[in-house]
Amino acid sequence: MGKKVKLIYNPAAGDKSFISHLDSFLEKFQAAGFEVDIYRSMKAGDFAVGLSDVKTDNYEAVIIAGGDGSASQMLNLMQQHSIDLPLGIIPAGTANDFASYLGMTQQIEKSFNKILNWNVKTIDIGQVNQRYFLNVCVGGIISSISHSTDTELKNRLGKVAYYLQLLKELPKIKAMPLRIETSNQVIEGEFLGFFIFNSKDAGGFKNIARLAAVDDGLFDLLAVKTGNILKLSSAAAEFFQGNKIDNDKLIYLQDKKFKITKLADDNNLNHCDVDGEKGPAYPLNIKLLPAAQKVFTG
């Protein structure tokens, strides 16, 4: 066995069932000729310990078993330490939007097989201030829902927990005054929220950003200004079906960089959300890094 892979897993992710698949992972990868080096996360923020011995010349790949947040943490560590290896994402978390977009499946052992097929793609990633992201950067009331949803509830109920939290937050919804600067325009107004997508999927929903691709050199921005909630809902439904938007409160455009500034400090939404985790504080300088990370696809 001259080839090594590093497996890092979060035992608390999702329904905590990944451990029951661990022996199968070892069996499949050893049969394929790999030595498997395993690190079990023991507390938040310790992925760096598991990755500390990984260099581009002594491993073939890094594989993370967890959700979007775990994958994003691994991306940040690999970028910070210039680890130029393909990243495999086993969707074992509550939210697995990016792994799903890449063609992985929550039938865990099928995802093992897909990684062993060794289909590697080089993708764009995002950077917001000093933080890297794989999938999406979110701001406004939308971002607060993820932060305020109980972790245990998320693990038990999945995305239903977000819906319950949204119902709880509805009476407190307050627009944010924002300036959104792109390469060629400035948009100001009262916003309920915004998404900056690298892939098409977020929040358990498929193909929200219908034009998005992880290798096109562009982000997709969806921003929602305050307005008549019924008209906004109707416009959003048309948007999700791939139809033309006929509502000036729903903005959809593509660009490779954005600067987003809060125009007033009248609420507590001071941070964005990055790949399902609390992100940097405003102002946000967001740029696309083309062809910056290798990943396994299904």
Contacts in CASP RR format, 6 or more apart in sequence:
PFRMAT RR
TARGET T0000
AUTHOR 0000-0000-0000
METHOD contacts of the structure
MODEL  1
MGKKVKLIYNPAAGDKSFISHLDSFLEKFQAAGFEVDIYRSMKAGDFAVG
LSDVKTDNYEAVIIAGGDGSASQMLNLMQQHSIDLPLGIIPAGTANDFAS
YLGMTQQIEKSFNKILNWNVKTIDIGQVNQRYFLNVCVGGIISSISHSTD
TELKNRLGKVAYYLQLLKELPKIKAMPLRIETSNQVIEGEFLGFFIFNSK
DAGGFKNIARLAAVDDGLFDLLAVKTGNILKLSSAAAEFFQGNKIDNDKL
IYLQDKKFKITKLADDNNLNHCDVDGEKGPAYPLNIKLLPAAQKVFTG
1 30 0 8 1.000
1 33 0 8 1.000
1 34 0 8 1.000
1 35 0 8 1.000
2 33 0 8 1.000
2 35 0 8 1.000
3 33 0 8 1.000
3 34 0 8 1.000
3 35 0 8 1.000
3 60 0 8 1.000
4 34 0 8 1.000
4 35 0 8 1.000
4 36 0 8 1.000
4 37 0 8 1.000
4 58 0 8 1.000
4 59 0 8 1.000
4 60 0 8 1.000
5 29 0 8 1.000
5 34 0 8 1.000
5 35 0 8 1.000
5 36 0 8 1.000
5 37 0 8 1.000
5 59 0 8 1.000
5 60 0 8 1.000
5 61 0 8 1.000
5 62 0 8 1.000
5 63 0 8 1.000
6 37 0 8 1.000
6 38 0 8 1.000
6 39 0 8 1.000
6 50 0 8 1.000
6 51 0 8 1.000
6 54 0 8 1.000
6 59 0 8 1.000
6 61 0 8 1.000
6 62 0 8 1.000
6 63 0 8 1.000
7 25 0 8 1.000
7 36 0 8 1.000
7 37 0 8 1.000
7 38 0 8 1.000
7 39 0 8 1.000
7 63 0 8 1.000
7 65 0 8 1.000
8 38 0 8 1.000
8 39 0 8 1.000
8 41 0 8 1.000
8 47 0 8 1.000
8 50 0 8 1.000
8 51 0 8 1.000
8 62 0 8 1.000
8 63 0 8 1.000
8 64 0 8 1.000
8 65 0 8 1.000
8 74 0 8 1.000
9 18 0 8 1.000
9 19 0 8 1.000
9 22 0 8 1.000
9 38 0 8 1.000
9 39 0 8 1.000
9 40 0 8 1.000
9 41 0 8 1.000
9 64 0 8 1.000
9 65 0 8 1.000
9 66 0 8 1.000
9 90 0 8 1.000
9 92 0 8 1.000
10 18 0 8 1.000
10 41 0 8 1.000
10 64 0 8 1.000
10 65 0 8 1.000
10 66 0 8 1.000
10 67 0 8 1.000
10 70 0 8 1.000
10 92 0 8 1.000
10 93 0 8 1.000
11 18 0 8 1.000
11 19 0 8 1.000
11 40 0 8 1.000
11 41 0 8 1.000
12 41 0 8 1.000
12 155 0 8 1.000
13 65 0 8 1.000
13 66 0 8 1.000
13 67 0 8 1.000
13 70 0 8 1.000
13 92 0 8 1.000
13 93 0 8 1.000
13 94 0 8 1.000
13 155 0 8 1.000
14 66 0 8 1.000
14 67 0 8 1.000
14 92 0 8 1.000
14 93 0 8 1.000
14 94 0 8 1.000
14 154 0 8 1.000
14 155 0 8 1.000
14 158 0 8 1.000
15 155 0 8 1.000
15 156 0 8 1.000
16 155 0 8 1.000
17 92 0 8 1.000
17 108 0 8 1.000
18 65 0 8 1.000
18 66 0 8 1.000
18 90 0 8 1.000
18 92 0 8 1.000
18 108 0 8 1.000
21 108 0 8 1.000
21 109 0 8 1.000
21 112 0 8 1.000
22 38 0 8 1.000
24 109 0 8 1.000
24 112 0 8 1.000
25 36 0 8 1.000
25 112 0 8 1.000
26 36 0 8 1.000
28 109 0 8 1.000
28 112 0 8 1.000
28 113 0 8 1.000
28 116 0 8 1.000
29 36 0 8 1.000
29 112 0 8 1.000
29 116 0 8 1.000
30 36 0 8 1.000
32 116 0 8 1.000
34 60 0 8 1.000
37 53 0 8 1.000
37 59 0 8 1.000
39 47 0 8 1.000
39 49 0 8 1.000
39 50 0 8 1.000
39 51 0 8 1.000
41 47 0 8 1.000
45 73 0 8 1.000
47 64 0 8 1.000
47 70 0 8 1.000
47 73 0 8 1.000
47 74 0 8 1.000
47 77 0 8 1.000
48 77 0 8 1.000
51 62 0 8 1.000
51 74 0 8 1.000
51 77 0 8 1.000
51 78 0 8 1.000
51 81 0 8 1.000
51 83 0 8 1.000
54 62 0 8 1.000
54 83 0 8 1.000
54 85 0 8 1.000
55 83 0 8 1.000
56 82 0 8 1.000
56 83 0 8 1.000
56 84 0 8 1.000
56 85 0 8 1.000
59 85 0 8 1.000
60 85 0 8 1.000
60 86 0 8 1.000
61 85 0 8 1.000
61 86 0 8 1.000
61 87 0 8 1.000
61 88 0 8 1.000
61 115 0 8 1.000
61 296 0 8 1.000
62 74 0 8 1.000
62 78 0 8 1.000
62 83 0 8 1.000
62 85 0 8 1.000
62 86 0 8 1.000
62 87 0 8 1.000
62 88 0 8 1.000
63 87 0 8 1.000
63 88 0 8 1.000
63 89 0 8 1.000
63 90 0 8 1.000
63 115 0 8 1.000
64 70 0 8 1.000
64 71 0 8 1.000
64 74 0 8 1.000
64 87 0 8 1.000
64 88 0 8 1.000
64 89 0 8 1.000
64 90 0 8 1.000
65 90 0 8 1.000
65 92 0 8 1.000
66 89 0 8 1.000
66 90 0 8 1.000
66 91 0 8 1.000
66 92 0 8 1.000
66 93 0 8 1.000
66 96 0 8 1.000
67 89 0 8 1.000
67 91 0 8 1.000
67 92 0 8 1.000
67 93 0 8 1.000
67 94 0 8 1.000
67 95 0 8 1.000
67 96 0 8 1.000
67 99 0 8 1.000
68 93 0 8 1.000
68 95 0 8 1.000
68 96 0 8 1.000
68 97 0 8 1.000
68 98 0 8 1.000
68 99 0 8 1.000
68 134 0 8 1.000
68 135 0 8 1.000
68 275 0 8 1.000
68 276 0 8 1.000
69 95 0 8 1.000
69 275 0 8 1.000
69 276 0 8 1.000
69 277 0 8 1.000
70 93 0 8 1.000
71 87 0 8 1.000
71 89 0 8 1.000
71 98 0 8 1.000
71 99 0 8 1.000
71 134 0 8 1.000
71 275 0 8 1.000
72 132 0 8 1.000
72 133 0 8 1.000
72 134 0 8 1.000
72 135 0 8 1.000
72 274 0 8 1.000
72 275 0 8 1.000
72 276 0 8 1.000
72 277 0 8 1.000
73 277 0 8 1.000
74 87 0 8 1.000
75 87 0 8 1.000
75 125 0 8 1.000
75 132 0 8 1.000
75 133 0 8 1.000
75 134 0 8 1.000
75 293 0 8 1.000
76 131 0 8 1.000
76 132 0 8 1.000
77 83 0 8 1.000
78 85 0 8 1.000
78 87 0 8 1.000
78 293 0 8 1.000
79 125 0 8 1.000
79 132 0 8 1.000
79 292 0 8 1.000
79 293 0 8 1.000
84 294 0 8 1.000
85 294 0 8 1.000
86 120 0 8 1.000
86 294 0 8 1.000
86 295 0 8 1.000
86 296 0 8 1.000
87 293 0 8 1.000
87 294 0 8 1.000
87 295 0 8 1.000
87 296 0 8 1.000
88 115 0 8 1.000
88 295 0 8 1.000
88 296 0 8 1.000
89 96 0 8 1.000
89 98 0 8 1.000
89 99 0 8 1.000
89 102 0 8 1.000
89 104 0 8 1.000
89 295 0 8 1.000
89 296 0 8 1.000
90 99 0 8 1.000
90 104 0 8 1.000
90 108 0 8 1.000
90 111 0 8 1.000
90 112 0 8 1.000
90 115 0 8 1.000
91 99 0 8 1.000
91 100 0 8 1.000
91 104 0 8 1.000
91 105 0 8 1.000
91 106 0 8 1.000
91 108 0 8 1.000
91 111 0 8 1.000
92 106 0 8 1.000
92 108 0 8 1.000
94 154 0 8 1.000
94 155 0 8 1.000
94 158 0 8 1.000
94 159 0 8 1.000
94 161 0 8 1.000
95 154 0 8 1.000
95 158 0 8 1.000
95 159 0 8 1.000
95 203 0 8 1.000
95 204 0 8 1.000
95 276 0 8 1.000
96 104 0 8 1.000
96 106 0 8 1.000
97 135 0 8 1.000
97 136 0 8 1.000
97 199 0 8 1.000
97 201 0 8 1.000
97 202 0 8 1.000
97 203 0 8 1.000
97 204 0 8 1.000
98 134 0 8 1.000
98 135 0 8 1.000
98 199 0 8 1.000
98 201 0 8 1.000
98 275 0 8 1.000
99 111 0 8 1.000
100 106 0 8 1.000
100 201 0 8 1.000
100 204 0 8 1.000
100 206 0 8 1.000
101 135 0 8 1.000
101 199 0 8 1.000
101 200 0 8 1.000
101 201 0 8 1.000
101 214 0 8 1.000
102 121 0 8 1.000
102 295 0 8 1.000
102 296 0 8 1.000
102 297 0 8 1.000
102 298 0 8 1.000
103 114 0 8 1.000
103 297 0 8 1.000
103 298 0 8 1.000
104 111 0 8 1.000
104 114 0 8 1.000
104 296 0 8 1.000
104 298 0 8 1.000
105 111 0 8 1.000
105 114 0 8 1.000
114 296 0 8 1.000
114 297 0 8 1.000
114 298 0 8 1.000
115 296 0 8 1.000
117 298 0 8 1.000
118 296 0 8 1.000
119 296 0 8 1.000
119 297 0 8 1.000
119 298 0 8 1.000
120 294 0 8 1.000
120 295 0 8 1.000
120 296 0 8 1.000
120 297 0 8 1.000
121 214 0 8 1.000
121 215 0 8 1.000
121 294 0 8 1.000
121 295 0 8 1.000
121 296 0 8 1.000
121 297 0 8 1.000
122 215 0 8 1.000
122 291 0 8 1.000
122 292 0 8 1.000
122 293 0 8 1.000
122 294 0 8 1.000
122 295 0 8 1.000
123 198 0 8 1.000
123 214 0 8 1.000
123 215 0 8 1.000
123 291 0 8 1.000
123 292 0 8 1.000
123 293 0 8 1.000
123 294 0 8 1.000
123 295 0 8 1.000
124 198 0 8 1.000
124 214 0 8 1.000
124 215 0 8 1.000
124 216 0 8 1.000
124 217 0 8 1.000
124 288 0 8 1.000
124 289 0 8 1.000
124 290 0 8 1.000
124 291 0 8 1.000
124 292 0 8 1.000
125 132 0 8 1.000
125 133 0 8 1.000
125 134 0 8 1.000
125 198 0 8 1.000
125 288 0 8 1.000
125 289 0 8 1.000
125 292 0 8 1.000
125 293 0 8 1.000
126 132 0 8 1.000
126 133 0 8 1.000
126 134 0 8 1.000
126 137 0 8 1.000
126 198 0 8 1.000
126 219 0 8 1.000
126 286 0 8 1.000
126 287 0 8 1.000
126 288 0 8 1.000
126 289 0 8 1.000
126 292 0 8 1.000
127 133 0 8 1.000
127 286 0 8 1.000
127 287 0 8 1.000
127 288 0 8 1.000
127 289 0 8 1.000
128 137 0 8 1.000
128 272 0 8 1.000
128 274 0 8 1.000
128 279 0 8 1.000
128 280 0 8 1.000
128 284 0 8 1.000
128 285 0 8 1.000
128 286 0 8 1.000
129 280 0 8 1.000
129 284 0 8 1.000
129 285 0 8 1.000
130 280 0 8 1.000
131 274 0 8 1.000
131 279 0 8 1.000
131 280 0 8 1.000
132 289 0 8 1.000
133 198 0 8 1.000
133 274 0 8 1.000
133 275 0 8 1.000
134 198 0 8 1.000
134 199 0 8 1.000
134 275 0 8 1.000
134 293 0 8 1.000
135 197 0 8 1.000
135 198 0 8 1.000
135 199 0 8 1.000
135 201 0 8 1.000
135 202 0 8 1.000
135 275 0 8 1.000
136 195 0 8 1.000
136 196 0 8 1.000
136 197 0 8 1.000
136 198 0 8 1.000
136 199 0 8 1.000
136 202 0 8 1.000
136 274 0 8 1.000
136 275 0 8 1.000
136 276 0 8 1.000
137 195 0 8 1.000
137 196 0 8 1.000
137 272 0 8 1.000
137 273 0 8 1.000
137 274 0 8 1.000
137 284 0 8 1.000
137 286 0 8 1.000
138 146 0 8 1.000
138 193 0 8 1.000
138 194 0 8 1.000
138 195 0 8 1.000
138 196 0 8 1.000
138 202 0 8 1.000
138 272 0 8 1.000
138 273 0 8 1.000
138 274 0 8 1.000
138 276 0 8 1.000
139 176 0 8 1.000
139 193 0 8 1.000
139 194 0 8 1.000
139 195 0 8 1.000
139 269 0 8 1.000
139 272 0 8 1.000
139 273 0 8 1.000
140 176 0 8 1.000
140 191 0 8 1.000
140 192 0 8 1.000
140 193 0 8 1.000
140 194 0 8 1.000
140 269 0 8 1.000
140 272 0 8 1.000
141 169 0 8 1.000
141 172 0 8 1.000
141 173 0 8 1.000
141 174 0 8 1.000
141 176 0 8 1.000
141 192 0 8 1.000
141 193 0 8 1.000
141 269 0 8 1.000
142 192 0 8 1.000
142 193 0 8 1.000
142 194 0 8 1.000
142 195 0 8 1.000
142 273 0 8 1.000
143 193 0 8 1.000
143 269 0 8 1.000
143 271 0 8 1.000
143 272 0 8 1.000
143 273 0 8 1.000
144 169 0 8 1.000
144 268 0 8 1.000
144 269 0 8 1.000
145 162 0 8 1.000
145 165 0 8 1.000
145 166 0 8 1.000
145 169 0 8 1.000
146 162 0 8 1.000
146 273 0 8 1.000
146 276 0 8 1.000
146 277 0 8 1.000
147 271 0 8 1.000
147 273 0 8 1.000
147 278 0 8 1.000
148 165 0 8 1.000
148 169 0 8 1.000
149 161 0 8 1.000
149 162 0 8 1.000
149 164 0 8 1.000
149 165 0 8 1.000
150 161 0 8 1.000
153 161 0 8 1.000
153 164 0 8 1.000
154 161 0 8 1.000
154 162 0 8 1.000
157 164 0 8 1.000
159 203 0 8 1.000
159 204 0 8 1.000
162 203 0 8 1.000
173 192 0 8 1.000
174 266 0 8 1.000
174 267 0 8 1.000
175 190 0 8 1.000
175 191 0 8 1.000
175 192 0 8 1.000
175 225 0 8 1.000
175 226 0 8 1.000
176 190 0 8 1.000
176 191 0 8 1.000
176 192 0 8 1.000
176 193 0 8 1.000
176 262 0 8 1.000
176 267 0 8 1.000
176 269 0 8 1.000
177 188 0 8 1.000
177 189 0 8 1.000
177 190 0 8 1.000
177 191 0 8 1.000
177 262 0 8 1.000
177 263 0 8 1.000
177 264 0 8 1.000
177 266 0 8 1.000
178 188 0 8 1.000
178 189 0 8 1.000
178 190 0 8 1.000
178 191 0 8 1.000
178 194 0 8 1.000
178 260 0 8 1.000
178 261 0 8 1.000
178 262 0 8 1.000
178 263 0 8 1.000
179 186 0 8 1.000
179 187 0 8 1.000
179 188 0 8 1.000
179 189 0 8 1.000
179 259 0 8 1.000
179 260 0 8 1.000
179 261 0 8 1.000
179 263 0 8 1.000
180 186 0 8 1.000
180 187 0 8 1.000
180 188 0 8 1.000
180 191 0 8 1.000
180 194 0 8 1.000
180 221 0 8 1.000
180 223 0 8 1.000
180 258 0 8 1.000
180 259 0 8 1.000
180 260 0 8 1.000
181 187 0 8 1.000
181 258 0 8 1.000
181 259 0 8 1.000
181 260 0 8 1.000
181 261 0 8 1.000
182 221 0 8 1.000
182 253 0 8 1.000
182 255 0 8 1.000
182 257 0 8 1.000
182 258 0 8 1.000
183 255 0 8 1.000
183 256 0 8 1.000
183 257 0 8 1.000
184 255 0 8 1.000
187 223 0 8 1.000
187 251 0 8 1.000
188 263 0 8 1.000
189 225 0 8 1.000
189 263 0 8 1.000
190 225 0 8 1.000
190 226 0 8 1.000
191 223 0 8 1.000
191 224 0 8 1.000
191 225 0 8 1.000
191 226 0 8 1.000
192 224 0 8 1.000
192 225 0 8 1.000
192 226 0 8 1.000
193 223 0 8 1.000
193 224 0 8 1.000
194 221 0 8 1.000
194 222 0 8 1.000
194 223 0 8 1.000
194 224 0 8 1.000
194 260 0 8 1.000
195 202 0 8 1.000
195 208 0 8 1.000
195 209 0 8 1.000
195 221 0 8 1.000
195 222 0 8 1.000
195 223 0 8 1.000
196 219 0 8 1.000
196 220 0 8 1.000
196 221 0 8 1.000
196 258 0 8 1.000
196 286 0 8 1.000
197 208 0 8 1.000
197 209 0 8 1.000
197 212 0 8 1.000
197 219 0 8 1.000
197 220 0 8 1.000
197 221 0 8 1.000
197 222 0 8 1.000
198 212 0 8 1.000
198 214 0 8 1.000
198 219 0 8 1.000
198 288 0 8 1.000
199 209 0 8 1.000
199 212 0 8 1.000
199 213 0 8 1.000
199 214 0 8 1.000
200 206 0 8 1.000
200 207 0 8 1.000
200 208 0 8 1.000
200 209 0 8 1.000
200 210 0 8 1.000
200 212 0 8 1.000
200 213 0 8 1.000
201 207 0 8 1.000
201 208 0 8 1.000
202 208 0 8 1.000
202 209 0 8 1.000
205 240 0 8 1.000
207 240 0 8 1.000
208 222 0 8 1.000
208 240 0 8 1.000
209 220 0 8 1.000
209 222 0 8 1.000
210 242 0 8 1.000
211 220 0 8 1.000
211 254 0 8 1.000
212 218 0 8 1.000
212 219 0 8 1.000
212 220 0 8 1.000
215 291 0 8 1.000
217 256 0 8 1.000
217 288 0 8 1.000
217 290 0 8 1.000
218 254 0 8 1.000
218 255 0 8 1.000
218 256 0 8 1.000
218 288 0 8 1.000
219 254 0 8 1.000
219 255 0 8 1.000
219 256 0 8 1.000
219 257 0 8 1.000
219 258 0 8 1.000
219 286 0 8 1.000
219 288 0 8 1.000
220 252 0 8 1.000
220 253 0 8 1.000
220 254 0 8 1.000
221 251 0 8 1.000
221 252 0 8 1.000
221 253 0 8 1.000
221 254 0 8 1.000
221 255 0 8 1.000
221 258 0 8 1.000
222 239 0 8 1.000
222 250 0 8 1.000
222 251 0 8 1.000
222 252 0 8 1.000
223 250 0 8 1.000
223 251 0 8 1.000
223 252 0 8 1.000
224 232 0 8 1.000
224 236 0 8 1.000
224 249 0 8 1.000
224 250 0 8 1.000
224 251 0 8 1.000
225 248 0 8 1.000
225 249 0 8 1.000
225 250 0 8 1.000
225 251 0 8 1.000
226 249 0 8 1.000
227 249 0 8 1.000
228 249 0 8 1.000
231 247 0 8 1.000
231 249 0 8 1.000
232 247 0 8 1.000
232 249 0 8 1.000
232 250 0 8 1.000
234 247 0 8 1.000
235 245 0 8 1.000
235 246 0 8 1.000
235 247 0 8 1.000
235 249 0 8 1.000
235 250 0 8 1.000
236 250 0 8 1.000
238 244 0 8 1.000
238 245 0 8 1.000
238 246 0 8 1.000
239 245 0 8 1.000
239 250 0 8 1.000
239 252 0 8 1.000
245 252 0 8 1.000
256 287 0 8 1.000
256 288 0 8 1.000
257 285 0 8 1.000
257 286 0 8 1.000
257 287 0 8 1.000
257 288 0 8 1.000
258 284 0 8 1.000
258 286 0 8 1.000
259 283 0 8 1.000
259 284 0 8 1.000
259 285 0 8 1.000
259 286 0 8 1.000
260 272 0 8 1.000
260 282 0 8 1.000
260 283 0 8 1.000
260 284 0 8 1.000
260 286 0 8 1.000
261 282 0 8 1.000
261 283 0 8 1.000
261 284 0 8 1.000
262 270 0 8 1.000
262 282 0 8 1.000
262 283 0 8 1.000
270 281 0 8 1.000
270 282 0 8 1.000
271 278 0 8 1.000
271 279 0 8 1.000
271 280 0 8 1.000
271 281 0 8 1.000
271 282 0 8 1.000
272 279 0 8 1.000
272 280 0 8 1.000
272 282 0 8 1.000
272 284 0 8 1.000
273 279 0 8 1.000
274 280 0 8 1.000
END
